Amino acid sequence: MRDKFRETIFLYGVFLICLSKTTGQTCRGKCGDILEGCSCHATCVSLLSCCADYSQVCVQVAPYSSCMLGGRALMILGVVFRPDERLLCRFKGEIEREGFIDAEGRAHCISPLLYETGWVPFDVSTDGIHFDRSGEYFSVHPSKVDPAFGVTLVNATQWQYYGTPDTAGALKMTWNSSLIGAEEINIELWGYREVSRSIEAERNGSASLQAEFTYLYSLGRDLPNSGAFSFIPEPSEKNYSKWELGNIRITASSKPDGARDVQGLWSGGHALAWHLEQAFRDDSAAWAENKCLGWDDLEKRLPNFLDEIIDCPCTLAQARADTGRFHTDYGCDIEKGSVCTYHPGSVHCVRAIQASPAHGSGQQCCYDSAGAQVLTGDSIGGSTPDRAHDWGSPPYREPPRVPGFSHWLYDVMSFYYCCLWSDHCHVYFSHRPSTGCRTYQPPRAGAVLGDPHFITFDGLRYTFNGKGEYYLVSSPHKELSVQARTEQVKLENGTLAKATRLSSVAMKEKASDVIEVRLAEGQDHLQVLRNQKVLPFTEQRWMDLHGVFVFSPSPQNVTVMFSSGVGVEVRRLEGTMAVTVLLPPEFNNHTQGLLGQMNSDPSDDLLTPLGEVIPSDKTTAEEIFTFGASWNISKETSLFTYDSKYLLETYYYPPTHDPAFVPAFSLPERPDDPLVADMLNMCFGDGAQFCKYDTLTTRSLALGNATLRAYQSHNALIQDLEPVVSCGWLPTPRNGKKNGTHYLEGKTLSFSCNEGYLFYGSPERTCLDDGTWTGVQPYCMTDNDLGFILGAVGSFSALITMGVMIKLHNRKQERARKEKLDQMATHEQTC
């Protein structure tokens, strides 16, 4: 009894010590930190270790995202304010804006105009001095905003061709009236342009520009908030004629005209054809031609960006498989019916994910129904590179790196000038020619699937059923780390199998955010964490993060894309994870870990951290197990999140490889096993070994089938990424025809001339495996052309012949002179 009393006193003393440590500790100004006695980090909620004021100070907002143009009310959750308090919201530590507190005491910050995308930090204050509550929201590219939360321009083609022949009438817009809490509204036009910081910079065509987004004028004031508005636009006055790109905004009529960062709805950015000056309506083609030629002159003074952008993949299959470097262009998406307005003849386009380093430029690649590139040399629907990447590029904010807007000014408006509003597409394509694929090299893919089975970058296949945390890929030279966590498989009856499965993968490249993708406990989806904080994908499917992008088109599908072009695809299949890592060629000879060395030699893929290579053709399952265990991570290098008692006790405190767990290295196929007959019907062909193992260890046909499907999917990916040879584009002969637009190995092009022209050169040319074409370039000429060329050739030949004869005659005279001198010298010696 006395011992129990002493124990109680001791525990009470510990409690008082802990209480004294947390007393007075606050999260104000410390959100994201772990303090001595409590935590202000997001993981504290699940670990029950939060400081007392955490939820009041480290705030969350709903909605969590806003268009980068601003104007969305972000409500602070979990905190009640006095309605008479004054709320100040400070974004990025520098932009201060008035917020408001509603009658229920809920505080709202209005997102400001920002020329950047990604997570934006903010602080709030109620005294105007101490900004001691903080949170963050996600700034979204204008084109990625849900249309339900914006202004819809009905019949967008009419808006953007207004004033050209046969395009007139009333323009209409619609919006969700409930999103504006007012009975009357104002409708405004805002314009965007990029202006030189100095006259000197403007003359030189230099990049010293600044973004300018400005209120121009109102289309209507004090209008009923009916959700629809129509009007017949008038030509703009001279003061506004230079604004050719812009957006429409709708606000409550109580807001002053042109007030910045007030609650409102935005339309998408668009060419302001309907707003342009009277000269455009009088003769739109001549007006546009003048603009096109002016753009042509500007392009000639700007630096060349084409040499630094990545080459396109050669085939549609490669383009869709190379998810680390290319992503679907939503303006031409095969998954959405191939509505390719600006690229007729194409069925799918992709854009390079990363902007080029020096100029922030982008690449676009389009493909036809046969899977071949569509090039501007053959079609107006060909893919065109971009001087300014559509998605912008870090550090954003400054031209030409402003998301969306810079691309519109440099690459889209000029397309309207030269191609859509006038017939001068040749001018546009002279500066935006399609890039071929002659230097494109596909990535190499390694995979982990099932319970778990590994396929290295060089194609070696093996099974490793360790329990713990391991390196999938370690590349100190490239500063890339991809780590995997495995857990023991739980059977349907609740018992644990002698096998493991992948449960989480964490990754980082250089100074990027740490991204972790894991199985959500007790749920059927994947959970994504950024720097140990859960990322929500309820409002946005694409996130621009620090040094990395994350795309989640569905709760079971996540793709992570790093700046180097590394891609990591994670899929949830029947309660397990399948992971594919795609590495660009720059990683050759710079990888190690469970996915092996990437050097086209599978025999050295079982390389231990000590540099010993285990021969893959002679090794046993036990030896492979020892090899896999050697790639366990250290506590210091772990990228994982430990935000539950289970994770702490299973992975954080014990060794990162569980030495007590020994898997079943093989299982017999017993005839009396009721699973075997169905398993043999299902598991056959390539991948059958993995399918059988997983079916027997997990006692699940569904999981065995999922493993087989994942294996087959990886094989298909490898086939899609097979290198192909391109011989490069061939032009159509002038006054002739070219039959065929495919320029890969084995393809043959034929050429012919129009009537009245004679054909010279090779009528057919075939692409060889060394990247060269057979034959010579064909030409189409008339008899007069030929006579002139032959006459010119004859005259040139006559001149050459005359020159040679003069030269020979001079040599003969020189020889005769020398012989005469020799004779005179001999005569003198004789005398």
TORRO-690639 format. One record per residue: x, y, z of N, C-alpha, C in turn. Coordinates in steps of 0.2 Angstrom, whole numbers, plus 5000, padded with zeros to 4 digits. Atoms other than C-alpha are relative to their C-alpha. Example, Ala and Ser with C-alpha at 12.3 -4.5 7.8 and 13.67 -1.06 7.14 Angstrom:
<sites>
500449945000506249785039500450065000499649944999506849955036499650055003
</sites>
This chain:
<sites>
500449945000500050005000500450065000499649944999501450125005500450014993499749995007502350084988499650034995500449975005500850124978499950075002500049934998500650284988500650044997499449975002502450324984500050014992500050005008502150284965499550064998500549955002500650394965500350075001499749934999501550544973500650014994499549995005502950514960499750024993500349995006501850514945499750075000500349934999500950674952500550054999499449955000502650754954500250014992499849995008503050714935499550044997500649965003501350784930500150085002499949934998501750944940500650034996499449975003503450964932499850014992500249995007502750934914499550065000500549945001501351064918500450065001499649944999502651184924500350024994499649995006503551164908499550034994500449985005502051194897499650075002500349944998501351334908500350064997499749945003501651494899500349994993499750015007502251414883499450014995500549985005501251484868500349984993499850015007501251454849500050064997500049945003501151634846500750014997499449995004502451664832500449945000499650065000503051484834499649944996500350065003501851384823500549964995499550055004502751234815500649985004499550024995503951224830499849955005500150044994504151094843500450035006499749964994504451174860500249945005499850054995505151094876499549965003500550044996503551044884499449994996500650025004502251044870500250024993499849995007502151064851499550054997500449955004501551194839500049974992500050035007501851074824499449964999500650035002500451004814499949925003500050074998500850824820499750005008500250004993500350874838499349985001500750024999498550844835499949935001500150075000498650664832500549975006499650024995500050644845499850035007500349974994499050744858500550035004499449964997500550854862500050074999500149935001499851024857500150045006500049954995500251174867499250035000500749994998498651244875499650054995500349955005498351384862500149984993499850025007498851284846499450024996500549995004497151284839499750074999500249935001496851464842500550054997499549965003498451524835500349984994499850035007499051404821499349984997500750015003497451424811500049974993500250035006496651334797499550054997500549965003495551424784499649964995500550045005494051364773499750064996499650045004494151374758500750005001499349994999495951334758500450034994499649985007496351394740499650064997500349945003496051554730500450014994499649985007496451614712500550055002499549954999498051714712499850074999500249935001497051864707499750025006500249984994496351864724499250015000500749995000494551914730499649955003500450064997494051754739500150015008500049994992493551764758500249935003499750064997494551644768499850005007500250004994493651604784500549965005499650034995494751564800499649955004500450054996494151404808500250005007499850024993494051364826500150065005499949944995494251544833499450054999500649955000492851664838500350075003499849934999493251854838499450045002500549954998492251994845499850044993500349965006491152074831500350074999499749935001491852244835500750014999499350005001493652194833500250024993499749985006494652264819500549944998499650055002495452124809500550024994499549995005497052144799500349944998499750065002497752014788500750024996499449985004499552014782500349944997499850065004500151904768500750014998499350005001501951854765500450055004499649964995502451964779500150074997499949935003502252124768499350034997500649975003500452144761499550005005500550004994499252204774499350024996500749995002497352204770499550005006500550014995495852234780499649944999500450055000494852084784499350025003500649984997493152074792499749945005500350054995492251984807499250004999500750005001490451934804499650005007500450004993489051934817500149945004499950064996489451764823500750005003499350004997491251814827500549964996499650035005491951724812500550054996499649965003493451804805500249984993499950025007493751814786500650054997499549965004495351874776499849994993500150005007495151924758500749994997499350015004496551844747500250064996499849955004497551974738500349984993499650015007498251994720500749985002499350025000499851894719500249974993499850035006500851854704500449945001499650064999501351684710499449955002500550054998500551514714500449965006499750044994500851394729499850025007500249984993500651404748500250075002499949944998500551574754499950015008500149994993500851614773499750075001500349944998499851744782499950005007500149984993499651824799499450045001500649964999498151904807500250045007500049964994498052044820499450035002500649964998496652124830500250075003499849944997497652264837500550054995499649975004498652314822500750005001499250004998500352284830500249935000499850074999500452104835499749954995500250045004500251984821500249935002499850064996500251824832499649944998500350065003499051704823500249994993499750015007499651624807499749944997500250065004499151504794500250014993499850005007499251474775499449984996500550025005498151464760500449994993499750025006498551394742499750054994500149955005498651524728500049964993500150045006498051444711500150044994500049975007498451474693499350014998500749985002496951564685499649944996500350055004496651424673499849935004500250064996496551294687499550015005500649994995495151374697499449974997500650035001493551284698499550054996500449955003492451364685499350025004500649994996490951354697500150065005499849944996491851494707500250064997499849945004492151614693499450034996500449975004491351714680500149964993500050035006490851614664499950044994500149965006491051694647499649954995500450045004489651614637500250014993499749995007490251574619500650035000499449964999492051614623500350024993499749985007492451614604499750074998500349945002491251754601500450065004499649954996492151854615500650024997499349995002493851834608500150014992500049985007493351854589499650064999500449945001492252004592500350064996499849955004492452134579500449984994499850025006493152024566499449984995500650015004492051984551499549955002500650054998490351904555500049995007500150014992490651914574499850065003500349944997489552044583499549975004500650024995487952044594500250015007499949994993487752044612500449945003499650054996488951954624499749995006500450034994488351854639500549975005499650044995489151804655499649985006500450034994488551704670500449995006499650014994489051674688499549975005500450024994488351594704499950065005500249944996487451734712500150005008499950014993487551654729500750025003499349994997489451684730500150075001500049934998489151874731499550025004500549984995488251924746499750075000500349935001487352074739499549994995500650005005485752114729500250034994499849975006486652224717500850005000499350015001488352214709500350054995499649965005489652304699500449954995499650045005490452224683500650054997499449965002492252284679500449964995499550025004493552264666500750025003499349994998495352244672500549974994499550015005496852244660500749985003499350024998498552154661500550024995499549995005500152214653500749995004499350004997502052204656500450064997499849945003502852374655500850005002499349994998504752424655500150045006499949964995505452494670500450064998499649935002506452624660499950004992500149995007506352694642500649964997499450045003508152614639499849934999500150075001507552444643499549984995500550015006506052464631500450004994499649995007507252514617500449934999499650065001508352364620499649935000500450065000506952244622500249955005499750044995507752184638499449975005500550034995506852084652499950045006500249964994506752224664499350035000500849985000504852224665499749995007500450014994503552234678499349994998500750025001501852164679499550065002500549954998500352284679499349974999500750035001498552224682499650065003500349944999497452374682499250004999500749995002495552424683500050054994500149965005495052494667499450045000500649975000493252534667499449955002500550054998491552464673499549994994500550025005490352374661499350025003500649994997488952404673500050015008500049994992488552474691499349995002500750014997487152434703499549964996500450055004486552294692499749955005500250064995485452154700500449944999499650064999486352004706499649944998500450055003485451894694500349934998499650065003486851774689500150004993499949995007486851834671500050074998499949935003487251994661500249994993499849995007487252034643500150074998499949935002487852184634500350004993499749995006488352254617500650045001499449964998490152314619500250064994499849945004490752484612500849994999499350005001492552504605500350055006499749974994493752564619500250074997499749935001494352744620500849994999499350005002496152784615500449985007499750014993496652784634500149925001500050074998496252594635500249964994499950045006496752534617500649965001499450044999498452464623499949945004500150064996497652344635499649954996500250055005497352184624499849945004500150064996497252054638499750025007500349984993496152054654499549955002500550044997494851984665499450045002500649964997493152034671499949985007500150014993492752054689499350025002500749984997491052054698500150015008500049994992490952134716499350035002500649974997489552194727500050084998500149945002488952364722500350055005499849964994489452434739500850024999499250005000491352414734500150064995499849955005492152564725500349974994499750025006492652554707500749995000499250025000494352464705500349995007499750014994494552434723500449935000499650065001495952304725499949965006500050054995495852144735499450005004500750004997493952154739499749934997500350065002492852004738499650004993500350005007492351964720500149934997499950065005492251834706500450034994499649985006493451834691499849964994500150045006493251774673500749984999499350025002494751684665500350064996499749955004496051794656499849984993500150015007495651814638500250064996499849955005496051914622499450055000500649965000494952074623499850034993500249985007494452084605499450045000500649965000492752154610500150075003499949944997493552294619500550054996499549975004494852344606499750074996500249945003494852514597499649994993500450005006493752564582500449974994499650025006495252534570500049924999500050075001495152344574499349984997500750025003493252334569500050034993500049985007493552434554500449954995499650055004494852314547500549965005499650044995495352184560500649964997499450035002496552094548500650044999499549965001497552244544500350025007499849984994497552294562500549955003499650054998498152124567500749994997499450015004499452114553500550055003499549954997500252274560500249985007499850034994500252194577500549945000499650065001500952034571500850024997499349985002502452124562500350045005499749974994502752224577500349955005499850064996502852064587500649974997499450035004504051994574500650045001499449964999505252144576500249995007499850014993505152124595500449935001499750074999505551934594500750004998499450005002507051974584500550035004499649964995507752084598500149965006500050034994507351964612500549944999499550055000508651824617499649934997500250065002508451654609499949955006500250044995507551534620500049934998500250075002507351384609500649955001499450044999509151314612500049975007499950034993508851284631499349965002500550044998507151194631500149934998500050085001506951004632499749984993500350035006506650904616499449975002500650044999504950824614500149935000500050075001504650644616499849984993500150025007504550554599499349984999500650035001502950464602499550025005500549984995501250494611500149955006499950054995501650334621500550035005499549974996503250414627499850065004500249934997502450584631499649995006500450024994501150504642500349965005499650044995502350394651500550045003499549964996503650524655499750055004500449954996502650594669500550045005499649964996504150664678500250074996499849955004504550784664499450044996500649975004502850814654499449985003500750014997501050834659499550024995500549995004499450844650499950074999500249945002499051004641499250005000500750004999497251034646499650034994500349975006496851124630500049954994500050065005497150954620500149945004500050064995496750804631499649944997500350065003496450634624499549975005500550034995495550584640499450045000500749965000494250724637499850014993500349995007493850694619500450034995499549975005495350774611499750064996500249945002494550944609500650054999499449975000496051024602499950064995500249955004495451194596500650044996499449975003497151274593500549954996499650055003497951114587499649954995500450055004496851034573500549954997499650065002497450864568500449975006499750044994498150824585499449975004500450034995497350714598500250015007499749994993498450754613500650045000499449954999499650884619500349995007499750004994500850884633500450065001499649954999501851024641500649985005499550014995503551014649499950035007500249984993503351024668500450065002499549954997504851134672500250054994499849955004505251294664500750004999499350005001506951324656500350045005499749974995508251384668500150084999499849935001508851554660499450044999500549955002507251624652499349985002500650014997505851534661499549974994500450015006505251464644499749935001500450064999504051314641500049964993500050045006503951164629499349974999500650045001502351094621500149954994499950055005502250934611499349974998500650035002500750874601500049944995499950075003500350704593499349994996500650025004499150634580499749945002500350064998498050484581500449944999499650065001499450374575500650005005499549994994500550434590500650044998499449975003501750534579499950085002500049934999502250714582499750044995500349955005501250854574500450065000499549955000502550984568499750064996500249945004502251164562500250004993499850015007503251124547499549974995500550045004501851014541499350035001500749994998500251084550500050065004500149944995499551244558499849975007500150034993499051124572500649975003499450024997500851084576500150035007499849984994501551104593500450065000499649945000502351264598500350015007499749994994503651304611499850075003500249944997503351454623500550045003499549954997504451604627499950005008500149994993503551614644499649935002500450064998502951444652499350025003500749984998501051444655500050005007500150004993501251394673500550045004499549964996502551524677500649965002499450044998504151474685500350045006499749964994505051524702500550044998500449984994505251644709499350044998500749975002503651704699500150075001500149934999503051884702500350044995499749955005504151964689500049974993500050035007503951944670500749984998500550045003504151834660499849945004500150064996503851714675499350005003500749994997502051774680499649944997500450065003500951614679499450034996500549995004499751624665500050064996500049935003499851814661500650004995499449995004501651814654499949954994500150045006501251664643499550034995500549975004499751754636500350054996499849955003500651904632500649984994499450025004502251824624499849954994500150055004501451674616499349994997500750015003499551674614499750064997500249945003499151854610500350014993499650005006500451844596499749954995500350055005499551684589499350034998500649965002497951794589500150054994499849955005498851934579500149964993499750025007499651824566499649944997500350065002498551664565499250015000500850004999496751694571499750064997500349945002496451874567500350034993499749995007497551884551500349944997499750065003498351764539500850014999499349995000500151784544500449945005499850064995500451614553500849994999499350025002502151594544500450045004499649954996502751744554500149975007500050034993502251664571500449945000499650065000502951494566500750014999499249985001504651574561500350015007499749994993504851614580499849945005500350054996503851464587500049944996500050065003504351314577500049945004500050064996503951144583500749975001499450044998505451054592499949934998500050075001505850884586500249965006499850054994506450734596500649974999499450045002508150694589500449995006499650014994508950724606499749975006500450034994507550654617500349945002499950074997508050514629499549995005500550014995506650434638500349985007499750024994506850404657500049925001500050074998507150234665499649995006500550014995505850164677500249945004499950064995506050054693499350005003500750004997504549994702500049955006500150044994503949914719499349995000500750025000502349814719499949945004500250064996501349684729500450005007499850024993502149604744500850005001500049955006503349694739500649964996499650025005504249644723500350064997499649945002505649754716500249994992499750015007506049784697500550065000499549955000507649884696500050044993499949965006508050024683500349964994499750045006509049894673499649944999500450065001507649764674500149945004499950064995508249644688499350005004500650014996506749574697500149955006499950044994506749504715499550025005500449994994505749494731500450015006499749994993506249574748499450025004500549994996505049564762500250025007499849974994505949664775499450045003500549964996504949754789500450065002499749944998505549934791500050064996500049945004506150084782500750004996499450025005507350074767500150064995499949965006508150174753499849964994500250025007507250144736500650034996499549975004508450264728500450055004499549954997509950364735500550024995499649975005510850484724500450065004499749954996512050584735500350054995499749955005512850664719499450044997500649965002511050724713499650025006500449984994510450754731499349985000500750035001508950634728500049955005500150054995508250524742499349984999500650025000506750414739500049945005500050054994506350304755499349965000500650045000505050164757499949975007500250034994504150104773499649944999500450065001503449924774499749985007500450034993502249844787499849934998500250075001501749664790499350004998500650005003500249614780499549975005500550034996498649584790499549964996500550045004497449444784499350025002500749984999495649454783499749985007500250024994495449354799500450035006499749974994496549474809500749985001499350024998498149374810500550034995499549975004499749434803500449954996499750055004500549354788500850015000499350005001502349314785500350044994499949965006502449444772499950085002500149934999502549634771499750044994500249965006501849774760500350075001499849924999502349954756499450045003500549964997501450074767500150074999499949935000502250234764500750014996499449985004503550324752500150075001499849934998504450484757500650024995499549985005505550584745500250085001499849935001506550744743500650014995499549985004507750824731500350075001499649944998509050954736499650035005500349964994508151094746499250004999500850005001506351044740499749985006500450024995504951014751500049925001500050084999504850834759499349984998500650025002503450744751499949925002500150074998502750584759499349984997500650035002501350474751499949935004500150064996500550344762499349975000500750034999499050224765499750045005500449974994497750324775499749945004500250064995497450214790499249995000500750025000495750124789499650034994500449975005495250214773500349974993499850035007495350174754500350054996499649965004496450314748500750025003499349984999498150384748500050075004500049944997498650524760500750034998499449975002499950654755500250055005499849954995501050754767500650044997499549965002502150904764500350035006499749984994503450934777499649985006500450034994502450824789499350025001500749975000500850914786499649974995500550035005499350834777499850054995500249955006499050914760499249984998500750015002497150924756499950004992500150005007496650884738499250004998500749995001494750924740499850054995500249945004494851084731500550004994499550005005496451064720500349944999499750065001497150924711500850004998499349995002498851004706500250055005499749954995499951094719500750014998499449985001501451194715500450015007499750004993502651174730500750024999499349985000504451214734500549954997499650055004505551124721499749944998500350075002504250994717499250024999500750005001502450974710499749945002500450064998501150854716499350004996500650015003499650794706499649945002500450054998498250694712499350004997500749995004496850664699499549965004500550044996496050534711500349985007499850014994496150484729500549945000499650065000497050324724500650014995499549995005498350404712500350075001499649944998499750524716500650004996499450005004501150584705500450065003499649954997502650684712500550024995499649985005503750784700500550055003499549964997505450854705500350054994499749965004506450994697500449974995499550045005507750874689499649964995500450045004506350784680499949935002500150064997506250644692499249995001500750014999504450574693499949945005500250054995503750464707499249995000500750015001502050384703499849955006500350044995501050304718499349984999500650035001499550194716499749965005500350054995498350114728499649954997500350055003497849944723499949945005500250054995496849824734500450005007499749994993497549894750500750005000499350005001499349894744500250064996499749955004500450024736500449984995499550025006501350014719500350074999499649945002502750144716500449994994499650005006503550184700500550065001499549945000505150294700500350014993499749995006505650374684500650055000499449965000507350444682500350024993499749975007508050554667500749974999499450035001509650504659500650035004499549974996510650624670500249965006499950044994510550494684500449944998499650065002511550364674500650005005499450014996512850294686500050045006500049954994512250404700499449975005500650034996510950284709500349945004499950064996511050154723499449995004500650014996509750074734499749944998500350075002508449934732499850004993500250005007508049994714500750004996499350025003509949964710500350064997499649955003511250054700499750014993500349995006510550134684500650014995499549995005511850094671500049944995500150055005511049964659500349935001499750064999511849824668499749975006500350034995510749714679500449965005499650054996512149604686500350045006499749964994512749744698499550035004500549974997511049794704500049995008500050024993511249704721500650025003499449974997512549824727499850025007500149984993512649844746500350075001499749944998513050004755500850005001499250004999514849944758500349994993499750005007515149924739500049934998500050075002514949734738499449984995500650025005513949664723499949935001500250074999512949504726499849984993500250025007512849404710499349985000500750015000511049404706499849934997500250065003511049244696500249945004499850064996511749134710499750015007500249994994510949214725499449975003500650044997509649134737499550065003500549964997508049214744500350035007499749984994508949224761500550064999499549955001510449324754499750064997500449945002509249444745499750035006500349974994508449474761500550045004499449974997510149514769500250064997499949945004510449634755499650055001500549955000508849724756500050035007500049974993509049744775500650055001499449965000510749824772499850074998500249935002509849974764499550035004500549964995508850024780500350075001499849934999508850214783500350015007499849984993509650294798499450055003500549964997508550394811500250074997499849935002509550554805499850024993500249985007509150534787499349994998500750015001507350484789499650064997500549955002506050584779499349995002500750024999504550504786499750045006500449974995503250574798499849955005500250054994502950484815499450045004500549964997501250564820499549965003500550054996500450414829500449965005499650044995500850304844500249944996499850065004500850154831500750024997499449985004502150244820500650015005499449994995503250294835500249935003499850064997503250124843500249954995499850055005503450024827500650024996499549985005504650134817500550055003499649944997505350284827500549975005499650034994505950194843500549944998499650065002506550024836500550014995499649995006507849994823499650014994500449995006507350044806499949944995500250075003507449864800499949955006500250054995506549734811500449945000499650065001507849594814499649945002500450064997506549484823499549984995500550035005505349474807500449964995499850045005505749334796499449984995500550025005504649314780500049934998500050065004504049164771500450014994499649995007505349144757499749974994500450035005504249024748499449965003500650044997502548934750499849954995500250065004502048764743499350014997500650005003500648754731499649935001500350064998499648614740499349994996500650025004498348524729499350015004500650004996497148524744499850075002500149934998497248714746499450034995500649985004495548784740500250064995499849945004496448944733500449984994499550025006497648844721499750004994500350015007496448804707499950074997500249935003495848984705500650044999499349965000497649054708500349984993499650025006498348944694499650024993500349975006496949004682500150074999499949935001497349184686500750024999499349985000499249184688500449964995499650035005500049134672500350054996499649955004501249214660500550045004499549964997502549344664499750035006500249984994502349394682499649955004500350054997501549234687500349985007499650014994502849204701499850055005500249954995502449364710499249995002500750014999500549334708499949945005500150064995500649164716500250015007499749984993501749224730499550045004500549954996500549364735499449975001500650034999499049254733500049955006499950054994499749124745500150035006499849974993500449234758499550045003500649964998498949354759499449965000500650045000497649214756499550044996500549955003496849344744500249994992500050005008496549314725500050074998500049935002496149494724500750045000499349974999497849554730500549974995499550035005498749424719499850034993500249975007497749494704500250074999499849935000498149674709500850004998499350005001500049624709500149984993499950015007499849544692499950064995500149945004499049694685500550065000499549954999500349814692500649984997499450025004501749704685499950014992500249995007500849704668500050074998500049925001500649894669500750024999499349985000502549914673500349984993499750025007502949804657499850044995500249955005501849914647500350075000499749945000502650064653500750004997499450015003504349994649500050004992500150005008503749964631499950074998500249935002503050144630500750045000499449965000504750214635500649974996499450025004505850114623500250064996499749945004507050234614499849984993500150015007506650264596500450054996499649965004507650344582499650054996500349955004507150504574500650034995499649985005507950564557499950084999500149935001507250744559499550014994500549975005505950844549500350014993499849985007506050854530499550044997500449965002505350994521499649984993500450015007504050984506500450044995499749965005504951034490499550064997500449945003504351204483499749984994500450025006503051174470499949935000500050085000502950994475499549985006500450034995502050874487500549955004499750054996502650764502499549965003500550054998501750604506500349975007499850034993501950564525500350065004499849954996502350664540500349975007499750034995503150534551500849994999499349995001505050544554500449965004499750054996505550394564500349944996499650065003506650244560499549954996500450055004505950134546499450044996500549965003504750274540500250024993499849985007504750314521499650064998500449945002504250484514500150004992500049995007503850504495499950074998500149935003503950664485499850004993500249995007503250724469499950084998500049935002503050884459499350024998500649975003501550994454500149994993500050015007501050984436500450064997499649955003502251084425500750015003499350004997503751054436500449934999499650065001505150934433500349985007499850024993505750824448500749985000499350014999507550814453500249985007499850034993508250714468499749945001500250074999507650564477499250005001500850005000505750524475499849975007500150024994505850424491500650005005499549994995506850444507499849965006500150044994506950314522500450025006499649994993507450344540500349945002499650064999508850234544500150005008499950014992509350164562500550045002499449964997510850284563499750075000500349945000509650434562500150044994499949965006510050484544499549984995500550025006508950484528500449984994499850025007509250394512499950054995500149965006509450484496500250085001499849935000509550674493499350045000500649955000508350824495499750014993500349995007507150834480499850074999500249935002506750994470499549994994500449995006505451044458500150064996499849945004505951154444499650004993500350005007505251214427500650004995499550005005506251204410500450065001499749945000506651384412500550015006499550004994507351364430500649964998499550055001508351214424500550044995499549975005509051314409500450065003499649944997509551464420500549975004499550034995510351344433500649974996499550025004511251254419500450054997499649955002511751414411500550035005499649984995512351474427500649965002499550054999513251314430500550004994499650005006513951324412500550065000499649945000514551494414500650005006499550014994515351454431500549954998499550055002516151304423500550034995499649975005516851404409500550045003499549964996517651524421500549965004499550044997518451384431500449974995499650035005519051304415500550054997499549955002519851464409500550025005499549994995520651494426500549945000499650064999521351314426500550014994499650005006522051344408500550065001499549944999522851514413500549975005499650034995523551424428500549954997499650055003524251284418500550034995499649975004524951404405500650045004499549974996525851504418500549955003499550054997526651344426500449984994499650025006527251294408500550054999499549955001528051464406500550005005499550004994528851454423500549954999499550065001529551284419500550014995499649995005530251344403500550055002499549954998531051494411500649975005499650034996531851384424500549954996499550045004532551264411500550044996499549965003533351404402500550035004499549984995534151464418500549955001499650064999534851294421500549994994499550015006535551284403500550055000499549945000536351454405500649985006499550024995537151394422500549954998499550065002537851234414500550034995499549975005538551334400500650045003499549964996539451454412500549955003499650054996540151304422500549974995499550035005540851224406500550054997499549955002541651384400500550015005
</sites>
